[in-house]
Amino acid sequence: MILINKAYQNLNKKQQEAVENLNGPVLIVAGAGSGKTRTLTSRLAAILASGVNSKSIIAITFTNKAAEEMRLRVANLLANQSVIPPFIGTFHSLGVRILKAEAHLAGRSKNFTIFDGDDSLKIIKNIIKNFNLDKKRSEINHYSLRKEFSRIKSNLINIEGESDDLIKMLFKEYEASLEKYNAFDFDDLIEKPVKLFLNNPDILKKYQDKFQYVLVDEFQDTNTSQYVFIKLLAKKHNNLSVVGDDAQSIYKFRGSDFKIFLNFENDWPKTKVILLEQNYRSSGNIIKAASGLIANNKFQKLKNLWTENDEGELVKVIEHKDEDEEAGWIAGQIQNSKFKNQNYNLAILYRTNAQSRAIETALIEYGIPYKIFGGIKFYERKEIKDIVAALRWGFNQSDLLSLERLKGNFLKKPFLKLKENMPQKAQELNSVSLISYILETTDYFNHLKKNYDNFQERIENINELIYFAGNFEDLGDFIEEISLLQSGDKIKNKNKLEDNPLALGQRLEINLMTIHLAKGLEFDAVFIIGCNEGLLPHQMSYHNQEEIEEERRLMYVAMTRARKELYLNFYNIPSRFLYELPPELVEFKGEKSIDDEERYIEL
């Protein structure tokens, strides 16, 4: 039993309980920073130590990175043990294994190809072209169809039950094309094994007999097809253990359904529920503030998150005049001696990518290096470069590089119109009006909608550029400002390089990212920007309570990334979530009380 003892190292009582209960369905509700990965890997090691054949165990994660981390941890726990590690991988990698073994039943040969998103789009584009859909149904494009096909597969929808005959026909055409190419798309890697199981009881029995234990990480992020997949596999032996946190379910836009997590006990009546409530990451005040916030969600599993860490500093709520002042204040805080003299890693989190413009500008002006996690810098985004190229050429007709970009990215007719009129318009109009003219002449928003899945995000980026342009009446000044920001050369004299904390030999990391990308990460100090109504919660969530609750979970995730210090920043109308924080845990800085009646909006 050496291996079990090793698995128990550094586990608290609740984590040990999660490891001890090896058989039957187990739901591990793991609060933020409660050591869920350590618990899950220890549980996996303990199952192996009990004598279960490793080939009878599967552990499923959502990313290859998470799978690799679990493999390394299990390998460490199994050091000097003659035990072959079990299958540890993503839902999709497990699906691939099954499809390779049963390809003939899915209408494919074993040497099938897995099509990525671009491959799928090419097929759909051909279908649209063949059926002249641009003329028949203007709302249908290759992105909308791919999203619809993914919805059908992820939710295991019977296509014959769909009311839209055209969608039904196009879906069948798409599926026929995949079969013709001996290929599966990404959604097929889950949907097709599920259908194999449902339509072939003997195949299902084979895999149920094979896999006696099923473990799933980040269970709150599962969609319908993923859940049915693991449910079928675990049904015979009933040894399904899942770990996750419904309070961190923030991927509804990807198809995840947090209700699967909440309903787990109904599906598995003899479930052992274990709450991991001790937080090892954050200070006491941050945990209490975040818990006070999430307590306002109606649909959740109640838990009492706590920590033995020091209470720490109060949560700072800071009011600013606008987003530029907000960004400048944060840059100034990063420059101060408090952060200079500590080996901190800092994160600046935002709801939408467009919000990075202001904070990037401020950091550049202060000469503070930064990195954008999982994204690209504002002025490197395609739609921004397109608009800026038009502005530059309008200002300087000798800028042939900008003209070439316009020619390559705009349709011929709008390009020729821009080429003819831009020089004159650049003299007549201010920066904001000139951008509006470019957008109207090229029908650019419609171009984005037709050609990009994330068109809404791209439109938000352009609107942010328009907002920034409002600071410059002169086009030349605006273009110059952008050029300096792009090169990173715009450094205020009052913030010389020697004042940069990085120049003083300190290890100070500045990370910019969306809140969605921050999930699973942690930082010494976190600045959340744009805690405003309309941004967090986003205005697109206003129409129903469930979406507001997802936005609240998003805020909760952002807050619980912080170890030591948390700064919540807003301008205009403060987010309703700020009112939900326990007031005794908040240090407010603003012109008037956050409870001033003028701040309230009808919610």
N, C-alpha and C positions, 0 to 999 in steps of 0.2 A: 504493500500500500504506500510505497514511497511517493509515487506519482500523485496520489490524492493529497498527501500532506503538502507537497510542493504546490499544488493547485490552491491550497488554502492559505498560502503565505500572503500576508497583507490584506486579507479579506475581512470586512466587518461581519457582524452576525447575520444581517439580512443577505449579504452577498454569499456567505457560507450556506445559508438556507437555500438559496437559488442553486447552488452547486450540489447540495445533498439530495434534493428531490429529483432523482434521475428519471423516474418513470411517470407516465401519464402526461396530460397537457399542462403546461406551465406558462403563465403570463408574467413576465418580469417587467414591471412598470418602472422604468429607470429615469428618474428626474435628471435635469441638466447637471452635468459635472459629477454624476454619482458613480462613475466607473463601470459603465455597462459593458464596454469591450473586455475589460479585465474579467468581469463576472462571466461573460459568455464563453470566453476562451478557457477559463478555469472549469466551467461546467463541461465543456467539450473534452478537456483532459480527464476529468473525473469519470465521464462515461467510458472513455477508452480504458482507464485504469480498472474499471469494474469487470473487464474481460470481454466487452462487446467488440466484435470484429470491426475494424476501421472501415471496411468496405460497406458496412451496414449503416454508416452515418453520413449525412450530408449537412453542411453548414452553408447557409445562403446569405450573401451580402448584396448591396446595391451597386458597389463599385469595385473595380479590379484592385484599386488601391487599398480599400478596406479588406478585401479578401487576402491580399498579400500580407497586410499587417497581422491578420488573424493567423495565417500560416506561420509567420515568424514567431508569434507569441506561443502558439501550440508547440512548435518545434523546440522552443526554449523549455517549456514545461515537460516535454518528452525527452529531454537530454539524457543520453546514455540509456535510453529505453529502446528495446527492439520492437517498436510499434510503428507500423506504416501509417502516416497521416491520412485522415479521411478526405473525402471530397470537400473542398472549401472553394467556393466561387460564386459568381453572380447567378441570378435567375436565368439569364440568357445563356451563360456558358453551360449550365445544366441542361437547358433546352436543346442546345446544339448536340450534346452527347446523346441524348435520347433520339433526336432526329437522325443522327448518323447511323444509329443502330436500327431504326425503323423507317428509314427514308422511303422504302417501297410502298409502305402503307399511306404515306403522305403524297404519293404521286411524284416522287423524285428519286434520282439515283444517289448513291452515297457520296459522289463527288460534287454535290450541289454547291452553289455560290450563295453567300450571304450579302444581299444588296444593302448598301448604306442609304442614307437619306437622299443623296444626290442621284443615286441610281433609280430610286423609287420615283423621284420627281421627273426624271427623263421618260420613264414609262408613262406616267400620268400626262405629261405634256403631249406625247404622241397620241394618247387616247383623246385628249381634248381637240387636237388638230384633226384627227380622223372623223370626229363627230361634229366638227364645226361649232363647238360649244361657246366660243367667244360671241357668236351671233345669237345663239339660242338662249343661253342663260348667263347673263353678264356677271352675276354674283359668283359664278364658279370659276376658279382658277386652280392651278396645280397645287398651290399651298393649301387652299381650303379643302380640296379633295384629299390630299394626303392626311390632313388633320382629321377629316371625316372617316377615312378608312382606318386610321389608327384608333379612333374612338370605337368603331365597330368591333375591331379585333380585341382591344384592351378590355372591353366590357362584355365580350363573348356574345354579341348580339347576333341573333339569327337574321340574316339578310333578307330572308323571305318575309319577315314580319315588318320590314321597313315600308313606310307609306309612300316615299318618294320613288317612283318607278325609275326615274333617270339615275338616281344615286345607286339603286339596286343594279341596274344594267351596267353602269360604269364600274362598280365594285367587282362584278363577275368578270368583266373584261380585264380588269387589273389582275385578278387572281389567275385568269387564264394565261396572261402574259408571263407572270412569275413561273407558272408551271412550264410554259414553253421554253423559258430560259434556264430551266432546272435551277431555280433560285428561291430563296426565302427572303422576305424583308425582316427588319428587326422585330416587329411585333409578332411575326410568325413564330419566333423562337419560343414564345410562351403559348400563344394561341393554338398552334398546331399540335404540340404535345398534349395539351388539354383535350383537344378533339380526338386525338388518337386514343387517349384513355377512355373517354366517354363512349366512343364508338367500337372499342375493342376490349371487352372485359378481360380477356386473357392477357393482353399486353399490360393492362393496369395491374392485374394480379402479379405479374412478373416483377414489376418495379415496386409494388407494395411489399412483396416478399423480400426483395433485395434491401430496401431501405427501412430499417427498424427505428431509426432516430432522425428527426428532422429539426434543425435549429435555424432560426431566422433572425437576422439583425435588422435594426431600423424598421420594425414591423409596421409602424404608423404610416410608412410611405408606400405600402402595397396598393396595387389596384385590383380590380375584380379578377382578371385573368391570372395574375400572380398568386392571389389567395386561393383560387380554385385549384391551381396547379399543386401547391403544397398541401392543401386540404385532402386532395385525392391521394397523394403519395403517403400521407401520414394516417389515413383513415383506418387501416387494418390494425396497426400496432398502437395507435393512439399516443405515441410519444412525440408530440409536437411542442417544442419550447420556443417562444418568441420573446424578443426584448425590444423595447422602444418606449417612446414618450408621446402620448397624444398631444401634449402641450407644445410639441415641436413639429407638428404636422403642418407643413407650409408649402406642399407641392401639389395642391389641387389642380393647378394649371397644367401639370404633367399627367394628370389622371389619377393621382393617389386619392384614396378615400379613407379619412380618419375614422369613419364609422365602423370600418372593418375591425379596427383596433378596439373600439368601444363595445362591439358586439361579440367579441371573442368568447366570452364566458357563456353566452347563449348558444353558440355553435358547439362548444365543448363543455358540457355541463359539469364535469368533474375537474374543472381547471383549478390548479393551485396558483393563487395570485400572490406575488411577492413584490412589495413596494421598496424600491431603493430610493430613500429620501435624504440620505446624507450627501451633501455637496462638498466636494474637495477642491473646487476651483475658486469660488468667489468669496468676497467678504460677506459678513453677516448682513450689513445694510443693503447690499446689492441683492442678495437672495430674498430678503424680506420685501423689498420694493417690487421685484419681479413677481414674487408670489402674490402680493397684493393686487397686482395688475391682472394676472391670469385667473384669479379667483372670480373675476367678473364674467368668465365664459360659462355659459349654461351647459354646453355639451362637453364633458370632460370626466376623467377619472380623478377623483379627489385625492390629493396627496399633500403632505406637509413637509416641504423641502426645508432642510436645516443644515447648519454647518458648525463645526468646531473652530473655524477660522475666526480671527478678530473681527469685531464689528466694522472696523475700517471707517473710511470717510462717508459722509452723506452723499446721496446721489445729487449731482448738480443739474438743475434745470435753468437754462440761460435763454433769455429773450434777445433777439437781434432785430434790427430795422429791416433787413432784407437778406437774401442769400449771400450776397457779396460781403456784407458786414459779418455775417455768420462765419464765412470761410476765413476772413481776415483775423477774426478773434481766435479761431482754432489754430491758425498758423502762428499767431503770437504766443499762444499757450505752449505750443510745441517748442518754440524758441526759448522759453523762459528757463531759468536755472533749475527749477524743479525737475524737469524732464532731462535737461542736459546732464545732470549729475547722477542719473540712474540708468542702469542698463534695461531700458523699457522697450517692449515692442508695443506699438500703438496701432489701432485700427480706426479708420473713419468709415462708417457704414451709412448706406443710403438706400432708399426704397427703389429708386429708378436710376438707370445709368446716366440719364441726362443731368442729374444732380452733381456729377463729378466735375462739370465744367468750372463752377465757381471755386471749389476747393483745390482743383489742379492749378487754377490761375493764382490763387493765394500762395500756395506752396512754392510755385515757381518764383513769384515776386519776392518771397522771403528766402530764396536760395536753399530750400529744404528738399533733398532728394526723396522720392517716393516711388512706389510701384503699385500698379493696378493689378489686383489678383483676379485672374480668370476673365480679363477683358482687355480692351485697348483704350489708349488715351483719347480724350475727347476730340482733339483736332486731327486724329488719325482715322476717325470713323468715316466710312465711305461717303455718306450723305453730307457730312460737314465739308469734306474735301471737294465734293461736287459744287456746292454752293460757293465756297470760298474761291474755287477756280473761276467761276463766273464773275465774281466780284473783282478778282485780280485782273482778269482780262478786260473787263469794263473800264477799269481804272488805267490799265496800261496795255494797249493793243500790241505792243512788242513782246508781250509775254506769250510766246507761241506754245510753251509747255502747257499752260492753263487752257489755251485754245484746243490743243490736242486732246486734253482730258474731256472737254465739253463735247467734242466731236465723237469721242469714243463711248460716252455715257448717256448722251441724249439722242432721241430720235432725230432723223434728218430734218424734218420740217421745223420743229421747235429750235433746233440748233441753228438753222439758217436765219430764223427770225431773231434769235438772240444775237447772232453775229452782226446782223444788220442794225439792230436798235440799241444794243447795250452801251456803246460809246456815248450816245446822246443821253440815254437814260441815266448813266452814271454821273453826268453833269447836272441833271435836273433834280434827281431824287436823293433823299438822305439814305443812310445805310439800311434802315428798317424797310422803307418803301421799295428800295431796290431789291432786297431779298424777296419781298412779296411779289414784285414784278417777275423775278426769275421763276418762282414757284408757280405762278399763274400761267406764264408763257409755256413752260415745259410740262404743265400738269403733273408736277413732280410727286405730289402726295399720292395721286392715283397710280403713278409709276411704281412707287414703293409698295403700295397695296397689292399690285398685280405680281410683283417680282420678289417680294421678301416676306418670309413667314413672320418676322419680328417687325413688321412695318410700323406698328404703334410705337414701339420703342424708338425707331428712327425718326418718326414725326416729333416725338418729345425732344429728341436731340436738336432738331431744327428749330423748334420753338424756343429752346434754351439759347440757341445762337441768336435768334431774333431779339430775345430779351437783352442779351449782352450788347447787341448792336445799338440798342436804344441809348447807350451811354456815349455814342459817337455820332455827332452830326456830320462830321467830315468823313467821307469814305476812305480817304488816304490814311487818316489816323486809325481807323478801324482795321484796315488791312495791315498797317504797320504793327499794331498791337498783337494781332493774331500771329504775325511772322515772328515776333519776339517771343511770344509764348510757345510757339512750336519749336523754336530753337533752344528754349530754356535759358535765354540770355537776359530776360527781364528780371533784374534783381534791384530792389530798392536800395538806395544809398544808405539809408538808416539801418539796413540789415546786411551788412557786409559779410563776405564768406567766412571771416574769422568768427563771426557770431553764430555760425551754423553749428549745432551740437555735434554733427557728424565730423566736422573739421577739428573738433577737439579730442578726437579719438574715442568718443563714446559710442557704444553699440546701441543706436536708436533706430528702430525699424518703423517706417511709416507705410501702412498698408491701406489702400483704398479698395473697397469692394461693395457689392450689393449685399443686403442682409441675407438673401437666399444663398449666396456663395459662402457666407461666413459660418453657416451651420456646420458644426463639428470642430470649429476652430476656437481658440481662446487667446486673449491678449491681456497685457497688464493694464492698459487703459483703453477705453472705447469711447469715441465720440460718435453719437448718432445725430445726423443732420436732417433738417427738414421734418421735425416732429410736428407737422402741421396737419390740420384738416385738409383733405384733398390729396395729400401725399402719404401720410401714415396715420389713419387709414387712407388708402387710395380712394379717390372719388368713384372709381369703377366698382367698388365693393359696397356702395351705399344701398343697393336695391334689396339686399336681404341680410338677415341676421347671421346666417352661417358664414357669409363672406366677411362680415365685420369680425366675427370670431377668429377667422383665419388671419386677418390683419392683426388682431390682438396677439395671436400666437407668434406672428412674425416679429412684433415688437418685443415679446417675451424672449424669443431666440436671440435677438440683437442685444438685449440687456444682459443676458446670461453668458455672453461671450467674455465679459469683463471680469478680471481677477480682482483688481484693486480699486480702480477708479472708473466712474461712469458719468458721462456728460451728455445730457439730452438737450438738444438745441432746437429752437423754433423761431419763426417770424410770422407775421400776419396772424391768422387764427390758430391758437394752440390746439394740438391734437386732443381729442376727447380722452385719449389714454393717459395724458398727463394729469388729468383730474382724478384718475383712478389710482394713482400712487398714494400710499399712506403719507400724509403731509409731514409727519414727524421724521420721516426718512429723507426728506427733500430739502435741499438748500437752493432757494430761488433767487435769481438775479435778473431783475427787469425794472422797467420804469414804473409799473404798477402791479398790484397783486394779480396773480394768475386767476384768482376768483372774482376779479372785477367783472361786473355784469356786462360790460361792453364786449368782453371776450367771448361770451357765449353765443353759440349758434343753435338753431333748432335741429336737433339730432333725431 
